[in-house]
Amino acid sequence: MTIQFFGYPKCSTCNKASKWLKDNGVEFEKNNIVETPPSIELIKEILATTNTQLNKLFNTSGTIYRELELKDKLPQMTQEEQIDILVSNGMLIKRPFVYDGKQLTLGFKENDYEQVWKTS
């Protein structure tokens, strides 16, 4: 699987992450997380293949997350309902979001990128 990068063009952290990948020779497919958020199928695949918990995929510091009061609502929702709301708006997803079929990174920490995405 090609490395999938989901980011938001106006997000400085996403731009730093994208630059790091380019500077380190990592090939990836760039997706605008608002225009083409990860699919329900991709989210389910990530949950099945990584140790990532669903709640970690939410952008808990985002305006929409707070407006929808998801902090209080998510615990009462089923996993299916949580996934549906997560993919309904790319701004609800923690970004940058990078996945290659086996590994996932959320956000940008250079040390994490060194360990996960460094190819040489």
N, C-alpha and C positions, 0 to 999 in steps of 0.2 A: 504494500500500500504506500502510495505517495504520502509524504508528510503533509498533513493538512494544518494550515495556520489560519485561525479565526481571530481577527482583530478589528478594531475600529480605527479608521484613518485619522481621526482627530485625537486619538489617545496617545499621549507621549510614551507611555510604557509599552504599548503595542509597537510603536515605531522603533523604540530601542531594541525590543526583542527581534523584530524583523531585520533590523540592521545587524544585530549580533549574528543571526543565522546566515545572512548574506556574507558578512565579513569572515565567517568561519567555513564557507563553502558548502553550507547545508542547502540542498535543493528542497523547495517546498512549494505547495500551491496555496496562494494567498486568497482568503475569503473575507469579504466584508461581513462581519458578524450580524449587522443589522439587515443587510440585503439578503444574505443567504446564511441564516443561523444553522448550526448543526441539526440534523434531522433526528426524529424520534428514534429511528433505527440506529443511528450513530451513537446517540446517548446510551441506548440499551447495550450496544456493543462495548462501549467504554466501561460501563458498570460491570459487565460480565468478564472483561479481559484485564482490568486493572483493579487495584485495591482502593480505588477512589469511591468515596461515599457521595451519594447524590447531592446532599446539602453543600458539599464543597464546590459544586459546579455553579452555585448561585453567586451573583455579584451582590453581596450583602451590603456593600457601601453605596450602591447605586440608588439614584432618586426613585426609579420605578419600583424597586424592591421595597423601599420605605413607603411610597405612596400606596402600594397594594397591601401594606401591612403583612408581608409574607413571613416576617419573623414569628408572628403569632399564629398565622394560618397554616404554614407548612406542616407542623407536627400533627395536625388533625387530618391532613390530606393523605390519600393513598400514593404509592410510588407512581402509578400511572398518571394521577392528577398532577403530581409535582413535575413529572417530565413534560406533560402537555403544557403547563404554564411556563416552564423553563424555555421550551422551544418556540413559544408564541411570540417572544420578543427577545431578539438578540442582546439587548441591553441588560437583560436579566442574567446573562451568562458571564461568569468571571472571565476576564480576558487579560492578555492574549491566551488563547486556548490552542495548544499544539498537540497533535495526535498522529501516530504513525501505524496504528493497528495493534501495537503492543504497549507503547508507553504514552503517557500524557503528562504535560506540564500545564499548570494554570498560573497566570501571572508571569512576571519576569524576575527571576533571581539569577544573576550571572553564574553563580556556582551550580545551580540546578541545570542550567543549559549546558555548562561545561560537562557535567556528568552524563546527561541524557542525550544531548544532540551533537556533541563534538565528534567528528568523524575521523580525525587524524591525531 
